[in-house]
Amino acid sequence: EVRLVESGGGLVEPGGSLRLSCTASGFDFGVYAMSWVRQAPGKGPEWVSSISSISVPGGRTWYKESVKGRFTISRDNAKNTLYLQMNTLIPEDTALYYCAASIGAPYRGPCARYQALYQHWGQGTQVTVSS
């Protein structure tokens, strides 16, 4: 059974940090590019960040402009786990965060928000930034 299980979300004050994890099972994690997509209450999904598969030594990463310098995506292929380190959180980061897997070149940019593009999609973990 293919699974992507996100964890690490929670309630944090503005300026705080969280690290999200996404553990994969049931498929060859390393050969997939991985992405984080978020959806705020009452809004459509929004691509956040992507990282290349093992086909790119050392990995290559991409970020939505508003999270550059605050968020860091990484992966541990030995542990089949994707991460998103989120620092200096702001209320606008409040959303349900999903991890997603895709074959080939990583999706990035506004069009990368559509679930239909991805082969696998998690259930999400809630991040709430509030004082």
N, C-alpha and C positions, 0 to 999 in steps of 0.2 A: 504494500500500500504506500502510495506517495504521500508524504506529509511535509508541510512547512509549519513549524510551530514557533510563533513569536513570543517573547517574554521580555521583562525589564521595564515595562511601562509603569506609570503611576502618577501621583500628584506631586508637583514640584513648584517651588516659588520662582518667580522671574529671576533670571541670573543663575539659576541652578543647573545641574547636569544630570543626565541619565544615560545609561548605555543599554541599548536594545540588542537582543540576540534573536537569531532565527536559526533553529536547528532543523536540518533537512534529513529525510530518510526515504528510502524506497526508490532512489534514482541516483545517478552518478553526479553528485554535486559539483565536482571540480570542473566538469566540461560545460557547465551552464554559467552564463553571465547572470549576475544577481542585482536586484534593484530594491529600493525602498520607495513605496508610494503611500501617501497619506490622504485622509479624507476628514476634513473638519465638519462639525455639525452643520447641516443645512447647505453644504457646498459639495461640489463635484470632486473627484479624486485629483490629486496633484502629485506629479513625479517629484521625488526628492533627490535621489542619488543612485548611481549605478557603479558596478565594478566589473571588470572583465573576468573571463574564465581563465583557467590555467594555460590557455593558449598564448597568453601574454605574460612572459616571465616578469615577476614582480608586481603584476597587476596594474591596471590603469583605472582611474576613477573620474567620475563626473558628478557635478553638483548643480542643483538649482541655485540661481544667483543669490537668493535671500538666505541661504544656509552656508554659503562658502565662508570658510574661516571659523565657523562655529561647529559644524558637523564633520565627522570623519567616518567614512565607510571602510570596512576591512573584512577579510574573510580568513578562516582557518580551514583549509581543505582537509587536513588530517582529522579535524573534529566535525566536519560537515556543518560548519556554523558560519553564519554571516552576522556582522555587527554593525551598529550605528552608534558611535559616540556622539552625544549631543551636549554641547556646552553653551553657556550664556543663553539659556532658553528664554523665549519671550512668549507672551500670551498667544500670539499668532501661530505658534508652533503646536497649539492644542489640536489634536486630531487622533484618529485611529490610524495606526501605522501598520502597513502591510509589507511583507517581503514577497518577492516574486522572482521566478526563475525563467530564463529565456535561452534558447539555443542561438548561437551565432553572435554577431556583434551586439553589444549591449544597447538597449534602447535608452535614449536620453532626450531631454527636452520636453516641451508641453505635450507632444503626442504620446509620450511614454507612460501616460497615466491610465491607459485603457487596459483593463484586465484581459481582454480578448487577445492581446498581443503575446501574453505569457503562457508558457506551458504549465507552470505550477504557481499557485497563489496561496498564501496563508490566510489565517482567520483574523489576524490583527491583534495589536496590543494598544491599549488606550494610553495616551500621554496627555496630561492636563497640566497646563502652566498657569498658576493662579496664586495670588497672595491671599 
